Amino acid sequence: MYIVNTEQMRALDLHTIEHIGIPAFALMENAGKAIAEEVLSLCREAGQHRSGAATAVAAPGGGEAPFASHGIAADASLHLPNPSAQHWLVLAGKGSNGGDGAAAARHLCEAGLRVTLLYAAAGPAELSGAAALQQDAAAKLGIPQKFHGRDEAVELRAYTGIVDALLGTGASGAPRGAYAALIQAANDSGLPIVSADIPSGLDADTGARHEPCVRASVTVCLAFLKRGLVQYPGAEAAGRVVVRSIGIPSSLCRQHGVNTFLLTPDVLRGELQCDPKRPRSPEGHKGTYGHVLTAAGSRTMSGAGLLCSRAALRAGSGLVTWALPEELLLPMSGAAPELMLTPVEASGRSRGVWSEASADKLIQLLESRDVLAAGPGIGRFDGDSAWVRRLWESSSVPLVLDADALNALADAPDTGKWVPRQHDTVLTPHPGEMARLAGISTAEVQRDRIGTAVGYALRNRVTLVLKGSRTVIACPDGRAFVNVTGHPGMATGGTGDVLTGIIAGLLAQGLSGPQAAALGVRLHGLAGERAAQARGHFSSVTAGDVIEAL
């Protein structure tokens, strides 16, 4: 599923109208019907909830439904039992979004609902183009219309629900005047709100919520998913998001440079040529599925190394060797019998702490290993930036860097001038680590997670996994994937170490950096969901539970 920004959506819309020849009015008509159908669906859900169970639609008296009789069927999508009990208020802006709302009002009226249009305009003269045509059509059908500032105030408690068609993707900045007043009134009403395309007041590109911003129950995203709907806090403001086609061909996305996707099994297969089922050959053996070397753990954080190494095994790697400071070798022996342990040189001043010199031992070990995962639990130590640079420049296998290896990378001098690696490189920062890598604040990272991740991946020719709610996987070729698996209970110590191990394990099995990162992130989230189900509540999930659920 494609994810577009405002500029791309504008270009796609214009191309469809001017070059394909589908009129703006026709696209608006399709949008209106899609919105109306989702309103009706919400009404059905509410009715079923009140009755205590979902029941089939039947005609009064128990006969056949009026839209299906003897092989002749009407449009069931616009049928609702007792529609006159519903009275919806459509808040419409002056532009195309308002035209979508007016079209939706007509379709709701056709379905038998009572509908009133309330415009954020002083009168019809402020409307233009297809939006003016839709307003005129609604007026000719007798749909009541009011104009903010000209007619008397509307009492929102008299309505069943609200359609928010005030501001679309073309809006920028905080709503003002009539728009701000109507958004605030809608939120204060407590009524269910169905937003057209995006909630009014939401930044369609970054997901930032201006003040005020509609708090939608459902957002009917038109044509293609918008970036702001898959990033927080926008995702929260949008409620349940439903993407509906309005006639703009999806084939145009490739022509217009859309390269951001919602991470789904179909996208894994089609865009990344990666089979999410991970088939294995019946003739395979442990050597077939790769050997991971993990450089992880220290005296106070040995568990991070254990979690990372175990996760690499659970992800399907044939062999895993865990390199750790020599003082930790005996305490960790037997913690996971499937792992091989090897000591590396520790700091001469502190027991159980990594040293710059250990990089040479890791390079030597990599002569017979396929992937290096470095960073979980290593802490900061003297010479750690030089240590990371040695691994970067001298290792000839795919590399996954996490945790303090990323902090060491951020502090290393002239990292922008380092020679790009010839092998897959995957970085897995959380927002704070991403801020240090990019030289910006954490707030700036969170304001545009997709843009930040893509920019860094392109500049440094790496695959970057920006962790957090709606993790972003950015590839060195400019593509980005947004993951929606997982839950808030995974915000607990060690789950990031598990993700590092999963990605390393997939790399060892021959997947590319983008493939391993995308599939690894999705599997990590799914495992977290399974773990929460087994525990009975997501707050009880630990990193070890996620490994066991893989």
C-alpha positions as CSV (number, residue, x, y, z in Angstrom):
1,M,0.0,0.0,0.0
2,Y,1.4,3.4,-1.1
3,I,1.9,6.2,1.4
4,V,2.0,9.7,-0.2
5,N,2.9,13.2,0.9
6,T,1.0,16.3,0.0
7,E,3.0,17.2,-3.0
8,Q,2.7,13.7,-4.5
9,M,-1.0,13.6,-3.8
10,R,-1.5,17.0,-5.6
11,A,0.5,15.7,-8.6
12,L,-1.4,12.5,-8.8
13,D,-4.7,14.3,-8.6
14,L,-3.7,16.8,-11.3
15,H,-2.3,14.1,-13.6
16,T,-5.6,12.1,-13.3
17,I,-7.7,15.2,-14.2
18,E,-5.5,16.7,-17.0
19,H,-3.9,13.7,-18.6
20,I,-6.2,10.8,-18.1
21,G,-9.3,12.9,-18.4
22,I,-11.3,12.0,-15.3
23,P,-13.0,15.2,-14.2
24,A,-12.5,16.6,-10.7
25,F,-16.2,16.4,-10.2
26,A,-16.1,12.7,-10.8
27,L,-13.3,12.1,-8.3
28,M,-15.3,14.2,-5.8
29,E,-18.4,12.2,-6.5
30,N,-16.5,8.9,-5.8
31,A,-15.0,10.5,-2.6
32,G,-18.4,11.5,-1.4
33,K,-19.8,8.0,-1.9
34,A,-16.9,6.4,-0.1
35,I,-17.3,8.8,2.9
36,A,-21.1,8.1,3.0
37,E,-20.5,4.4,3.0
38,E,-18.2,4.6,5.9
39,V,-20.7,6.7,7.8
40,L,-23.3,4.1,7.2
41,S,-20.9,1.4,8.3
42,L,-20.3,3.2,11.5
43,C,-24.1,3.5,12.0
44,R,-24.5,-0.2,11.5
45,E,-21.8,-1.0,14.0
46,A,-23.4,1.3,16.6
47,G,-26.7,-0.3,16.0
48,Q,-25.3,-3.8,16.4
49,H,-23.5,-2.8,19.6
50,R,-26.8,-1.4,21.1
51,S,-28.6,-4.6,20.2
52,G,-25.9,-6.8,21.7
53,A,-25.2,-8.8,18.5
54,A,-24.6,-8.5,14.8
55,T,-27.7,-9.5,12.8
56,A,-28.4,-9.8,9.1
57,V,-30.3,-6.9,7.6
58,A,-33.9,-8.0,7.0
59,A,-37.0,-6.3,5.7
60,P,-39.7,-5.2,8.2
61,G,-41.8,-8.1,9.2
62,G,-39.0,-10.6,8.7
63,G,-39.2,-10.8,4.9
64,E,-36.4,-10.5,2.4
65,A,-34.1,-7.5,2.5
66,P,-35.4,-4.8,0.1
67,F,-32.1,-4.7,-1.8
68,A,-32.0,-8.4,-2.8
69,S,-35.0,-10.1,-4.4
70,H,-35.1,-12.9,-7.0
71,G,-31.8,-12.2,-8.5
72,I,-32.2,-8.4,-8.7
73,A,-30.0,-6.5,-6.3
74,A,-29.9,-2.8,-5.4
75,D,-26.9,-1.0,-3.9
76,A,-26.6,-2.6,-0.5
77,S,-23.8,-0.3,0.5
78,L,-26.2,2.5,0.9
79,H,-28.9,0.6,2.9
80,L,-29.4,1.2,6.6
81,P,-32.3,0.0,8.7
82,N,-34.4,2.9,10.1
83,P,-32.2,5.5,8.4
84,S,-34.5,8.4,9.4
85,A,-33.4,7.9,13.0
86,Q,-30.0,9.3,12.0
87,H,-29.3,13.0,11.6
88,W,-25.7,13.9,10.6
89,L,-24.1,17.2,10.3
90,V,-21.6,17.7,7.6
91,L,-19.0,20.4,8.3
92,A,-17.7,21.6,4.9
93,G,-14.8,23.9,4.0
94,K,-14.5,26.2,1.0
95,G,-12.2,23.9,-1.0
96,S,-12.2,20.4,-2.4
97,N,-12.5,18.8,1.0
98,G,-15.8,20.6,1.4
99,G,-16.9,19.5,-2.0
100,D,-16.3,15.9,-0.9
101,G,-18.4,16.6,2.2
102,A,-21.3,18.0,0.1
103,A,-21.2,14.9,-2.2
104,A,-21.2,12.7,0.9
105,A,-24.3,14.6,2.2
106,R,-26.2,13.8,-1.0
107,H,-25.3,10.1,-0.8
108,L,-26.4,10.0,2.9
109,C,-29.6,11.7,2.0
110,E,-30.2,9.1,-0.8
111,A,-29.8,6.4,1.8
112,G,-32.6,8.0,3.8
113,L,-30.6,9.8,6.5
114,R,-31.4,13.3,7.6
115,V,-28.5,15.5,6.7
116,T,-27.6,19.2,7.3
117,L,-24.6,21.0,5.7
118,L,-22.8,23.6,7.7
119,Y,-20.2,25.6,5.7
120,A,-17.2,27.4,7.1
121,A,-18.1,30.2,4.7
122,A,-20.2,33.3,4.7
123,G,-22.2,32.2,1.7
124,P,-22.2,30.2,-1.6
125,A,-20.2,33.0,-3.4
126,E,-17.1,31.9,-1.5
127,L,-17.1,28.5,-3.1
128,S,-15.7,27.7,-6.5
129,G,-14.9,24.9,-9.0
130,A,-16.2,21.4,-8.3
131,A,-17.0,22.3,-4.7
132,A,-19.4,24.9,-5.8
133,L,-21.1,22.5,-8.2
134,Q,-21.5,20.0,-5.4
135,Q,-23.0,22.6,-3.1
136,D,-25.4,23.6,-5.8
137,A,-26.5,20.0,-6.4
138,A,-27.1,19.5,-2.7
139,A,-29.2,22.7,-2.5
140,K,-31.3,21.6,-5.5
141,L,-32.1,18.3,-3.7
142,G,-33.3,20.3,-0.7
143,I,-30.5,19.4,1.8
144,P,-30.6,22.1,4.5
145,Q,-27.5,24.3,4.3
146,K,-26.2,26.8,6.8
147,F,-23.2,29.2,6.5
148,H,-21.1,30.0,9.5
149,G,-21.3,33.7,10.5
150,R,-24.4,34.3,8.4
151,D,-27.0,31.9,9.8
152,E,-27.9,31.2,13.4
153,A,-25.7,28.9,15.4
154,V,-26.2,25.2,15.1
155,E,-26.9,23.1,18.2
156,L,-24.6,20.0,17.7
157,R,-26.4,17.9,20.4
158,A,-29.3,17.6,18.0
159,Y,-27.3,15.4,15.7
160,T,-26.3,11.8,15.6
161,G,-22.8,12.3,14.3
162,I,-20.5,14.7,12.3
163,V,-18.7,14.5,9.0
164,D,-15.5,16.5,9.1
165,A,-14.9,17.9,5.6
166,L,-13.4,21.2,6.6
167,L,-9.7,21.1,5.8
168,G,-7.9,18.6,3.4
169,T,-4.2,17.9,2.6
170,G,-3.7,21.3,1.1
171,A,-4.2,23.1,4.4
172,S,-1.1,24.2,6.4
173,G,-0.7,25.7,9.9
174,A,-3.2,25.9,12.7
175,P,-6.9,26.4,11.8
176,R,-8.2,29.9,12.3
177,G,-11.5,31.7,12.4
178,A,-14.6,29.7,11.5
179,Y,-12.5,26.5,10.9
180,A,-11.1,26.6,14.4
181,A,-14.5,27.3,16.0
182,L,-16.2,24.5,14.1
183,I,-13.4,22.0,15.0
184,Q,-13.5,22.9,18.6
185,A,-17.3,22.6,18.7
186,A,-17.1,19.2,17.0
187,N,-14.6,17.9,19.5
188,D,-16.6,19.3,22.4
189,S,-19.9,17.6,21.2
190,G,-18.8,14.1,22.1
191,L,-20.4,12.9,18.8
192,P,-18.7,10.3,16.6
193,I,-16.8,12.2,13.9
194,V,-15.9,10.8,10.4
195,S,-13.1,12.8,8.8
196,A,-12.8,13.1,5.0
197,D,-9.2,12.3,4.0
198,I,-7.5,13.6,7.1
199,P,-8.8,15.1,10.4
200,S,-9.0,18.8,10.0
201,G,-6.0,20.5,11.8
202,L,-3.7,17.5,11.2
203,D,-0.4,18.0,9.2
204,A,-0.8,15.5,6.3
205,D,2.9,15.1,5.9
206,T,4.3,14.9,9.5
207,G,1.3,13.8,11.6
208,A,1.7,16.9,13.8
209,R,-1.5,18.0,15.4
210,H,-2.2,21.7,15.3
211,E,-4.5,23.4,17.8
212,P,-7.3,22.7,17.4
213,C,-7.4,19.4,15.6
214,V,-10.3,17.1,15.0
215,R,-10.4,13.9,17.1
216,A,-11.9,11.5,14.6
217,S,-13.6,8.2,15.2
218,V,-13.0,7.1,11.6
219,T,-10.9,8.7,8.9
220,V,-11.8,7.9,5.3
221,C,-8.5,8.3,3.5
222,L,-9.1,9.0,-0.1
223,A,-7.1,7.4,-2.9
224,F,-3.8,6.7,-1.0
225,L,-2.7,6.6,2.6
226,K,-1.2,10.0,3.8
227,R,2.0,10.2,5.7
228,G,0.5,12.0,8.6
229,L,-1.9,9.2,9.3
230,V,0.8,6.6,9.9
231,Q,2.9,8.8,12.3
232,Y,2.0,9.8,15.8
233,P,0.3,11.9,17.1
234,G,-1.6,12.0,13.8
235,A,-2.4,8.3,13.9
236,E,-4.1,8.8,17.3
237,A,-6.2,11.8,16.0
238,A,-7.3,9.8,13.0
239,G,-9.0,7.0,14.9
240,R,-9.7,4.0,12.6
241,V,-8.3,4.7,9.1
242,V,-10.0,3.3,6.0
243,V,-8.3,3.8,2.6
244,R,-10.8,4.1,-0.2
245,S,-10.2,4.3,-4.0
246,I,-11.7,7.3,-5.8
247,G,-10.6,6.5,-9.3
248,I,-6.9,7.7,-9.3
249,P,-4.9,4.8,-10.8
250,S,-2.4,3.3,-8.3
251,S,0.0,2.7,-11.3
252,L,0.6,6.5,-11.3
253,C,2.4,6.3,-8.0
254,R,5.5,4.8,-9.5
255,Q,5.6,7.4,-12.2
256,H,5.4,10.2,-9.7
257,G,8.2,8.9,-7.4
258,V,6.1,7.5,-4.6
259,N,8.5,5.2,-2.7
260,T,7.0,5.0,0.8
261,F,4.9,1.9,1.7
262,L,2.8,0.5,4.5
263,L,4.7,-2.7,5.5
264,T,2.3,-5.6,4.7
265,P,2.9,-9.2,3.5
266,D,2.0,-8.1,0.0
267,V,4.5,-5.3,0.1
268,L,7.2,-7.6,1.4
269,R,6.5,-10.0,-1.5
270,G,6.0,-7.4,-4.3
271,E,8.3,-4.5,-3.4
272,L,11.1,-6.3,-1.5
273,Q,10.8,-9.8,-3.2
274,C,10.8,-11.3,0.3
275,D,8.7,-14.2,1.3
276,P,7.3,-13.5,4.8
277,K,6.7,-17.3,5.3
278,R,10.5,-17.9,5.2
279,P,10.5,-21.3,3.5
280,R,13.4,-23.6,4.2
281,S,14.9,-26.3,2.1
282,P,14.4,-29.9,3.3
283,E,18.1,-30.5,2.5
284,G,19.3,-27.5,4.6
285,H,21.7,-27.9,7.6
286,K,23.0,-25.4,10.2
287,G,25.7,-24.2,7.8
288,T,23.0,-23.4,5.2
289,Y,21.4,-20.7,7.4
290,G,24.4,-18.7,8.3
291,H,26.6,-17.9,11.3
292,V,26.0,-14.7,13.3
293,L,28.6,-13.1,15.5
294,T,27.2,-10.8,18.2
295,A,29.5,-8.3,20.0
296,A,27.3,-7.4,22.9
297,G,26.9,-7.2,26.7
298,S,29.1,-5.9,29.5
299,R,29.4,-6.3,33.2
300,T,26.3,-4.3,34.0
301,M,24.3,-5.2,30.8
302,S,25.2,-8.8,30.0
303,G,21.5,-9.5,29.5
304,A,21.4,-7.4,26.4
305,G,24.0,-9.6,24.7
306,L,22.1,-12.7,25.7
307,L,18.8,-11.4,24.4
308,C,20.4,-10.3,21.1
309,S,22.1,-13.7,20.6
310,R,19.1,-15.8,21.5
311,A,16.9,-13.7,19.1
312,A,19.4,-14.4,16.2
313,L,18.9,-18.1,16.8
314,R,15.1,-17.8,17.0
315,A,15.1,-15.8,13.8
316,G,16.5,-18.9,12.1
317,S,20.3,-18.4,12.0
318,G,22.0,-21.8,11.9
319,L,24.8,-20.8,14.3
320,V,25.4,-17.9,16.7
321,T,28.7,-17.0,18.4
322,W,28.5,-14.4,21.3
323,A,31.7,-12.4,21.8
324,L,31.9,-10.8,25.2
325,P,34.5,-9.5,27.6
326,E,36.5,-12.4,29.1
327,E,35.4,-11.8,32.7
328,L,31.8,-12.5,31.7
329,L,32.5,-15.8,29.9
330,L,32.1,-18.1,32.9
331,P,29.0,-16.4,34.4
332,M,27.2,-16.5,31.0
333,S,28.2,-20.1,30.2
334,G,25.1,-22.2,29.9
335,A,22.7,-19.3,30.0
336,A,21.7,-20.4,26.5
337,P,23.2,-23.8,25.7
338,E,22.6,-23.3,22.0
339,L,25.1,-20.4,21.8
340,M,28.8,-20.5,21.4
341,L,30.7,-18.0,23.5
342,T,34.1,-16.5,22.8
343,P,36.1,-14.0,24.9
344,V,37.5,-10.7,23.6
345,E,40.0,-8.4,25.2
346,A,38.6,-6.2,27.8
347,S,39.7,-2.8,29.1
348,G,42.8,-3.0,31.2
349,R,41.3,-0.6,33.8
350,S,37.9,-2.2,34.3
351,R,36.8,-5.8,34.4
352,G,33.9,-6.7,32.1
353,V,34.3,-3.6,30.0
354,W,35.0,-3.5,26.2
355,S,38.2,-2.1,24.8
356,E,39.3,-0.5,21.6
357,A,41.7,-3.4,21.0
358,S,38.8,-6.0,20.9
359,A,38.0,-4.8,17.4
360,D,41.0,-6.8,16.0
361,K,39.6,-10.0,17.6
362,L,36.2,-9.4,16.1
363,I,37.7,-8.9,12.6
364,Q,39.5,-12.2,13.0
365,L,36.4,-14.0,14.1
366,L,34.5,-12.7,11.1
367,E,36.7,-14.7,8.8
368,S,34.4,-17.6,9.5
369,R,31.2,-15.8,10.3
370,D,28.5,-14.3,8.0
371,V,27.1,-11.3,9.9
372,L,28.2,-9.0,12.8
373,A,25.7,-7.5,15.2
374,A,27.4,-5.0,17.5
375,G,26.3,-2.7,20.3
376,P,23.6,-4.1,22.6
377,G,24.7,-3.6,26.2
378,I,28.4,-2.8,25.4
379,G,28.2,0.6,27.2
380,R,30.6,3.5,26.4
381,F,34.3,2.9,26.7
382,D,37.6,4.6,25.9
383,G,38.2,4.4,22.1
384,D,34.7,3.2,21.3
385,S,34.4,5.5,18.3
386,A,37.7,4.2,16.8
387,W,36.4,0.7,17.6
388,V,33.2,1.3,15.5
389,R,35.3,2.8,12.7
390,R,37.5,-0.3,12.6
391,L,34.5,-2.6,12.3
392,W,33.0,-0.3,9.7
393,E,36.0,-0.2,7.5
394,S,37.6,-3.6,8.0
395,S,34.7,-6.1,8.3
396,S,33.7,-7.7,5.0
397,V,30.3,-9.0,6.1
398,P,26.9,-7.4,6.7
399,L,26.9,-5.2,9.8
400,V,24.1,-4.4,12.3
401,L,24.8,-1.5,14.7
402,D,22.6,-0.8,17.7
403,A,22.6,1.0,21.1
404,D,26.0,2.4,22.3
405,A,27.6,1.4,19.0
406,L,25.4,4.0,17.4
407,N,26.3,6.6,20.1
408,A,30.0,5.8,19.4
409,L,29.3,6.3,15.7
410,A,27.6,9.6,16.4
411,D,30.6,10.8,18.3
412,A,33.2,9.6,15.8
413,P,34.9,12.4,13.9
414,D,34.3,12.8,10.1
415,T,31.7,10.0,9.9
416,G,30.2,11.7,6.9
417,K,33.6,11.2,5.1
418,W,33.9,7.5,5.9
419,V,34.0,5.3,2.8
420,P,30.6,3.7,2.3
421,R,30.6,0.0,3.1
422,Q,30.3,-2.5,0.2
423,H,28.3,-4.8,2.4
424,D,24.8,-4.3,3.9
425,T,24.8,-2.0,6.9
426,V,21.8,-1.7,9.1
427,L,21.5,0.9,11.9
428,T,18.7,0.5,14.5
429,P,18.4,3.7,16.5
430,H,15.6,4.8,18.8
431,P,14.6,8.5,18.5
432,G,17.2,9.7,20.9
433,E,20.0,7.8,19.1
434,M,18.7,9.1,15.8
435,A,18.9,12.6,17.0
436,R,22.5,12.2,17.9
437,L,23.3,10.6,14.6
438,A,21.6,13.3,12.6
439,G,22.7,16.2,14.8
440,I,19.2,17.4,15.6
441,S,16.9,17.3,18.6
442,T,14.7,14.3,19.4
443,A,11.6,16.5,19.0
444,E,12.8,17.3,15.4
445,V,13.2,13.6,14.7
446,Q,9.7,12.8,16.0
447,R,8.1,15.7,14.0
448,D,9.1,14.0,10.7
449,R,10.2,10.4,11.3
450,I,9.9,9.3,7.7
451,G,11.7,12.3,6.3
452,T,14.5,12.1,8.9
453,A,15.0,8.4,8.4
454,V,15.0,8.6,4.6
455,G,17.4,11.5,4.5
456,Y,19.9,9.8,6.7
457,A,19.7,6.5,4.8
458,L,20.2,8.2,1.5
459,R,23.2,10.4,2.7
460,N,25.0,7.5,4.3
461,R,24.0,4.6,2.1
462,V,22.7,2.5,4.9
463,T,19.4,0.8,5.9
464,L,18.0,2.6,8.8
465,V,15.4,1.3,11.3
466,L,14.0,4.2,13.2
467,K,12.4,2.4,16.1
468,G,9.3,3.5,18.1
469,S,5.6,3.4,17.5
470,R,5.2,2.9,13.7
471,T,8.8,2.0,13.1
472,V,10.2,3.3,9.9
473,I,12.6,1.3,7.7
474,A,14.5,3.6,5.3
475,C,16.6,2.1,2.5
476,P,19.7,3.4,0.8
477,D,17.8,3.7,-2.5
478,G,15.2,6.1,-1.0
479,R,12.4,3.7,-0.3
480,A,10.7,3.6,3.1
481,F,8.4,1.2,4.8
482,V,6.2,1.9,7.8
483,N,5.4,-0.9,10.2
484,V,2.1,-1.2,12.1
485,T,2.6,-4.4,14.1
486,G,3.4,-4.4,17.8
487,H,1.9,-2.6,20.8
488,P,2.9,-0.1,23.6
489,G,3.8,-3.0,25.9
490,M,7.0,-3.6,23.8
491,A,8.4,-0.3,25.2
492,T,10.4,-2.2,27.8
493,G,14.1,-2.9,28.3
494,G,15.7,-5.4,25.9
495,T,13.1,-5.5,23.1
496,G,15.5,-3.4,20.9
497,D,18.3,-5.9,21.6
498,V,15.9,-8.6,20.4
499,L,15.2,-6.7,17.2
500,T,18.9,-6.4,16.5
501,G,19.3,-10.2,16.8
502,I,16.3,-10.9,14.6
503,I,17.7,-8.7,11.8
504,A,21.2,-10.2,12.1
505,G,19.7,-13.7,12.0
506,L,17.8,-12.9,8.8
507,L,20.9,-11.3,7.2
508,A,22.8,-14.5,8.0
509,Q,20.2,-16.5,6.0
510,G,21.0,-14.4,2.8
511,L,18.4,-11.6,3.0
512,S,19.6,-8.1,1.9
513,G,19.7,-5.3,4.4
514,P,16.3,-3.8,3.4
515,Q,14.7,-7.3,3.3
516,A,16.1,-8.3,6.7
517,A,15.2,-5.0,8.3
518,A,11.6,-4.9,7.0
519,L,10.8,-8.5,7.7
520,G,12.6,-8.4,11.0
521,V,10.6,-5.4,12.2
522,R,7.4,-6.9,11.2
523,L,8.2,-10.3,12.8
524,H,9.3,-8.5,16.0
525,G,5.9,-6.7,16.2
526,L,3.9,-9.8,15.5
527,A,5.9,-11.7,18.2
528,G,5.1,-9.0,20.6
529,E,1.4,-9.3,19.8
530,R,1.5,-13.1,20.4
531,A,3.4,-12.6,23.6
532,A,0.7,-10.1,24.9
533,Q,-2.0,-12.6,24.0
534,A,-0.3,-15.3,25.9
535,R,0.3,-13.1,28.9
536,G,-3.2,-11.7,28.9
537,H,-2.2,-8.0,28.8
538,F,0.4,-6.2,26.8
539,S,1.9,-4.5,29.9
540,S,3.2,-7.8,31.1
541,V,5.3,-8.5,28.1
542,T,9.1,-8.7,28.5
543,A,11.8,-9.0,25.9
544,G,12.3,-12.6,26.6
545,D,8.6,-13.2,26.0
546,V,9.1,-11.7,22.5
547,I,11.9,-14.2,21.7
548,E,9.7,-17.1,22.8
549,A,6.8,-15.9,20.6
550,L,8.9,-15.7,17.4
